[in-house]
Amino acid sequence: MTMTTEQMVIELKSVTYDLISLLERETQGLRKLEIAEYEQFVSEKSALSMQYEQLVVKLRARGSELRQLAEDDKAELRDLQAEFQQAARRNMTALQAAKATNERMVNAIVRAVNDKAKEDCTTYNRSGQTGKASLGGYGRPTSKPGTSYSVNETL
């Protein structure tokens, strides 16, 4: 069954309201979302975005019919599109901030692990001298003169 332009506009409004609501919920909850919840947001956002895009493409092909819509409907669509753009920008900003925070945390953890590994790991070269290992044991360890110790076990 083919939808009329009016039905498509109503559907577009509904999808846009749902998408705005989802973006706002994701933006609000971004700091406390669990991975499963975030994946659910991504899945819903993807489905709604595809539906939104399909409706917009179909409606653009009906430009002459859209121009015949009531002025109130046109104004509501323009306002709704502006609201959607603002919600999308807020969501994108929050996602970029979360990504930057995660990258900083991961980099701090990697640096701490590398620093700890360099402190605690001693290697030996062919001549028996000790050195600090580089990350993952690759590369050239820095050599320092070896020291020999003996323990007198006689009391």
Salt bridges, closest charged atoms under 4 A:
GLU24 OE2 - ARG90 NH2 2.20
GLU26 OE1 - LYS45 NZ 2.81
GLU44 OE1 - ARG25 NH2 3.78
GLU71 OE2 - LYS74 NZ 3.30
ASP73 OD1 - LYS13 NZ 3.34
GLU76 OE1 - LYS13 NZ 2.92
GLU103 OE2 - LYS99 NZ 3.85
ASP120 OD2 - LYS116 NZ 3.47
